[in-house]
Amino acid sequence: MTGHAGDAAQDAAGVEPLRLGVSACLLGREVRYDGGHKRDRFLTDVLGPYVRWVPVCPEVEIGMGTPRPTIRLERDGERVRLVMPSTGEDLTRRMENWSAERVGRLAELDLCGYVLKKDSPTCGMERVKLWDANDVPARDGTGVFAGVLLRELPHLPVEEEGRLNDPGLREAFITRIFAYRRWKDLVRTGADRRRLTEFHAAHKFLLMSRHQDGMRRLGRLLGEAPPTRPYGEVAAAYLEGLTEVLRRVATRRNHTNVLRHLAGFVSDGLDAGDRAELADAIEQYRLGLLPLIVPVTLLRHHVRRSGPEYLRDQVYLRPHPHELMLLNHV
């Protein structure tokens, strides 16, 4: 396959920076309630060269000073309020209105993802402390701004910086933001059914590594859609399915299955020694003795030398810039 699917694989190399939203304190900006920051060096030093950041601090942007009194989420019957305990001030309506307006502006900025600050009553994605009437907290809240962001931009890859310390979750999130970038590029350049089918073909093994049944459902969606069904409906349904599949974290078992599938495509062109080396690398990965980068690198090498053109377009073999070294740790 040539043309646009190959372009998708090139995009994974990160030639053009992605635009990501981020809680401003994670970039080292001193906007926290205590006047400090929570700089995350993975975001600033490792991911930073591939990103144009769009920093946001809800508290500062609604006019609260730095430093400032703490705020928290409180349960009030069926409602959740954002409250300043020291004064009793209810900031809920003010924050909700600002969040709706801010997310609306973010939607116009072509974001490919967002990194939120964990535990924040405005930016926390999950497990934020929510205080009951007896002043007892439970970790089942969502920050006010984060809730609006997740509701209004349901396909946007969103993650908390704390969860990015897990190598599997980190790799899954970075894979998602680059995949979403390729999707937006596809839409921006005027996609049609043929190009959408090429997009799916290029992502086949990446999707298989997340959820094989989900990958097949997306294939059937494209293959069985009647010609009379408007393309916009097909594309919208495909994006729903794509988002669902890519939210899953690939397991070692799924990766092993994909690696063996790919090895099957190249094995006929290998001598006995190369076949044995590749099979051994996949088995060592399955056993947890080698990182994923080892069998993937071998497959890249064999695909480049003698593999079918179809495999050269596979995003799975390079879902994100290799300089990030994410496959070295899963």
C-alpha positions in Angstrom: 0.0 0.0 0.0 1.3 3.5 -0.8 0.2 7.1 -0.3 -1.8 8.2 2.7 -1.3 5.1 4.9 2.4 5.5 4.5 2.0 9.2 5.5 0.3 8.1 8.6 3.4 6.0 9.6 5.6 9.0 8.9 3.5 11.2 11.2 4.2 8.8 14.0 7.9 9.9 13.9 6.7 13.2 15.3 8.0 15.5 12.5 5.4 18.2 13.5 4.8 19.0 17.2 1.5 17.9 18.7 -0.5 20.4 20.6 -1.4 19.1 24.1 -3.3 20.8 26.9 -1.7 20.5 30.3 -2.2 21.6 33.9 0.2 24.6 34.1 1.9 23.5 37.3 3.2 20.4 35.6 5.4 22.6 33.4 7.0 24.2 36.4 4.7 27.3 36.6 4.3 28.5 40.1 0.5 28.6 40.1 -0.4 26.1 42.9 -2.3 27.2 46.1 1.0 27.3 48.0 2.8 29.3 45.3 4.8 26.3 44.2 4.7 24.0 41.2 4.7 20.2 40.3 7.0 20.1 37.4 7.0 16.7 35.7 10.3 16.1 33.9 8.9 13.4 31.6 6.5 16.0 30.2 9.0 18.9 30.0 12.2 17.2 29.2 11.3 13.9 27.3 7.9 14.6 25.7 8.4 18.3 25.5 10.4 18.4 22.2 7.5 16.8 20.4 4.8 19.0 21.9 3.4 22.5 21.8 1.9 22.9 25.3 -1.3 24.7 26.0 -1.0 25.4 29.8 -4.2 25.9 31.9 -4.7 26.6 35.6 -8.4 26.8 36.4 -7.9 28.5 39.8 -5.7 31.2 38.4 -7.8 31.7 35.3 -10.9 32.4 37.3 -9.1 35.1 39.3 -7.8 33.4 42.4 -4.4 34.5 43.5 -1.2 32.7 44.2 -0.8 31.7 46.9 -4.4 31.2 47.9 -6.6 29.4 50.4 -7.2 25.7 49.6 -10.4 24.5 47.9 -12.1 21.1 47.9 -15.0 19.1 46.6 -17.9 18.6 49.0 -21.0 16.4 48.6 -24.3 18.3 49.1 -27.0 15.7 48.7 -26.9 14.7 45.0 -24.7 17.7 44.1 -21.0 18.1 44.3 -19.8 21.6 45.2 -16.4 23.3 44.9 -15.9 25.1 48.2 -13.2 27.2 50.0 -13.4 25.7 53.5 -11.7 28.7 55.2 -14.5 31.1 54.1 -17.3 28.8 53.1 -17.4 30.4 49.6 -19.1 28.2 47.0 -17.1 28.4 43.7 -19.1 25.8 41.9 -21.1 27.9 39.4 -18.2 30.2 38.7 -15.8 27.3 38.0 -18.5 25.4 35.9 -19.2 28.5 33.7 -15.5 29.2 33.2 -14.8 25.6 32.4 -17.5 25.4 29.8 -16.2 28.6 28.1 -12.5 27.5 28.4 -13.1 24.0 27.0 -15.0 25.5 24.1 -11.9 27.6 23.3 -9.6 24.5 23.7 -11.8 22.6 21.2 -10.7 25.2 18.6 -7.0 24.6 19.2 -6.6 21.3 17.5 -5.5 19.5 20.7 -4.3 15.9 20.4 -4.4 15.2 24.1 -4.4 16.6 27.6 -2.4 15.9 30.8 -4.2 16.7 34.0 -2.9 17.1 37.6 -3.9 14.3 39.8 -5.9 14.8 43.0 -6.8 18.4 42.1 -10.4 19.5 42.9 -10.4 21.2 39.5 -8.1 19.1 37.3 -8.2 15.6 38.9 -9.5 13.0 36.4 -10.5 10.4 39.0 -10.1 9.5 42.7 -10.2 13.1 43.9 -11.1 13.5 47.5 -14.8 14.2 47.9 -15.8 15.3 51.5 -19.2 14.3 53.0 -21.4 16.1 55.5 -19.4 14.5 58.3 -16.2 15.9 57.0 -15.0 12.5 55.9 -13.4 12.2 52.4 -13.9 9.4 49.9 -11.7 9.1 46.8 -14.5 9.0 44.2 -14.6 12.6 42.9 -13.7 14.2 39.6 -12.3 17.8 39.3 -14.8 20.3 38.0 -12.8 21.4 35.0 -11.7 17.8 34.3 -15.3 16.7 34.3 -16.3 19.3 31.7 -13.2 18.5 29.5 -14.0 14.7 29.5 -17.7 15.3 28.8 -17.3 17.9 26.0 -14.3 16.3 24.2 -15.0 12.6 24.6 -12.5 11.5 21.9 -9.6 13.5 23.2 -6.9 11.4 24.9 -6.7 12.5 28.5 -4.5 11.2 31.3 -3.2 12.2 34.7 0.5 12.8 35.3 0.6 10.4 38.2 -0.7 7.5 36.1 2.0 8.3 33.5 4.6 6.9 36.0 3.3 3.4 35.0 5.2 2.3 31.9 2.2 0.6 30.3 -0.2 3.5 30.9 2.5 5.9 29.7 3.0 4.0 26.4 -0.7 3.6 25.9 -1.4 7.4 26.3 1.5 8.4 24.0 0.2 5.9 21.4 -3.2 7.4 21.7 -2.1 11.0 21.2 -0.1 10.2 18.1 -3.0 8.1 16.7 -5.4 10.9 17.4 -3.0 13.3 15.6 -3.1 11.0 12.5 -6.8 10.8 12.7 -7.1 14.6 12.7 -4.7 14.9 9.8 -6.8 12.4 7.9 -9.9 14.5 8.5 -8.2 17.8 7.8 -7.0 16.7 4.4 -10.4 15.6 3.2 -10.9 11.9 3.9 -13.2 9.6 1.9 -14.0 5.9 2.3 -10.9 4.8 0.5 -8.6 6.8 2.6 -10.4 5.8 5.8 -10.0 2.1 4.7 -6.2 2.8 4.2 -6.1 4.4 7.7 -7.6 1.3 9.2 -5.3 -1.0 7.3 -2.2 1.0 8.5 -3.5 0.7 12.1 -4.6 -2.9 12.0 -2.0 -4.5 14.1 -1.9 -1.5 16.6 -5.6 -2.0 17.1 -5.1 -5.8 17.4 -2.6 -5.3 20.2 -5.3 -3.4 22.1 -8.4 -5.5 21.4 -8.7 -8.0 18.6 -12.5 -8.1 18.5 -12.6 -4.3 18.4 -10.2 -4.2 15.5 -12.4 -6.7 13.6 -15.6 -4.7 14.4 -14.0 -1.6 12.9 -13.0 -3.6 9.8 -16.6 -4.9 9.4 -17.9 -1.4 9.8 -15.9 -0.3 6.8 -16.4 -3.4 4.8 -20.1 -3.8 5.3 -21.3 -0.1 5.2 -23.6 0.2 2.2 -22.6 2.8 -0.4 -25.7 4.8 0.4 -24.7 5.4 4.0 -23.3 8.9 4.3 -19.5 9.0 4.7 -19.9 11.3 7.7 -21.9 8.7 9.6 -19.3 6.0 8.8 -16.4 8.2 9.9 -18.2 9.2 13.2 -19.0 5.5 14.0 -15.4 4.6 13.2 -14.0 7.3 15.5 -16.2 6.0 18.3 -14.8 2.5 17.9 -11.3 3.7 17.5 -11.5 5.7 20.7 -12.9 2.7 22.6 -10.2 0.3 21.3 -7.3 2.7 21.9 -8.4 3.4 25.5 -7.3 -0.2 26.3 -3.8 -0.9 27.5 -2.1 -3.6 25.4 -1.3 -6.7 27.3 1.9 -8.9 26.9 -0.4 -11.7 25.6 -1.9 -9.4 22.9 1.5 -8.1 21.9 2.8 -11.6 21.6 -0.1 -12.5 19.4 0.6 -9.5 17.1 4.3 -10.2 17.0 3.7 -13.8 15.9 1.3 -12.6 13.2 3.8 -10.2 11.9 6.6 -12.8 12.0 4.4 -15.1 9.9 4.4 -12.5 7.1 8.2 -12.3 6.9 9.3 -15.8 7.8 9.3 -17.1 4.2 11.9 -14.6 3.3 14.2 -15.5 6.2 16.8 -18.2 6.5 16.6 -20.7 9.4 18.9 -18.8 11.6 17.0 -15.5 11.3 13.7 -17.3 11.8 15.0 -18.9 15.0 16.4 -15.6 16.2 13.0 -13.8 15.7 11.0 -16.6 17.2 13.3 -16.7 20.3 13.0 -12.9 20.7 9.2 -13.1 20.7 9.3 -16.0 23.2 11.7 -14.1 25.5 9.4 -11.1 25.3 6.4 -13.3 26.2 8.2 -14.6 29.2 9.0 -11.1 30.4 12.8 -11.5 29.8 13.1 -8.9 27.0 11.3 -5.6 26.5 9.0 -5.1 23.5 11.5 -3.0 21.6 13.7 -6.1 20.9 11.3 -8.2 18.8 9.8 -5.0 17.3 13.3 -3.9 16.2 14.0 -7.3 14.6 10.7 -7.1 12.8 11.4 -3.6 11.5 14.7 -4.9 10.2 13.2 -7.9 8.4 10.2 -5.9 7.0 12.6 -3.2 5.6 14.8 -5.9 4.0 12.2 -8.2 2.5 8.8 -7.7 4.1 5.6 -7.0 2.0 4.7 -3.4 1.4 1.7 -3.9 3.5 3.8 -4.3 6.6 6.0 -1.3 5.9 2.9 0.9 6.5 2.1 -0.7 9.8 2.0 2.0 12.6 2.4 -0.8 15.1 6.1 -1.0 14.2 6.6 2.6 15.1 3.6 4.1 16.9 5.6 7.1 18.4 9.1 8.5 18.1 11.7 5.9 19.1 13.6 8.6 21.0 10.9 8.4 23.7 12.1 4.8 24.3 8.6 3.8 25.5 8.9 0.3 24.1 12.1 -0.2 26.1 10.0 -0.4 29.3 7.0 -2.6 28.3 
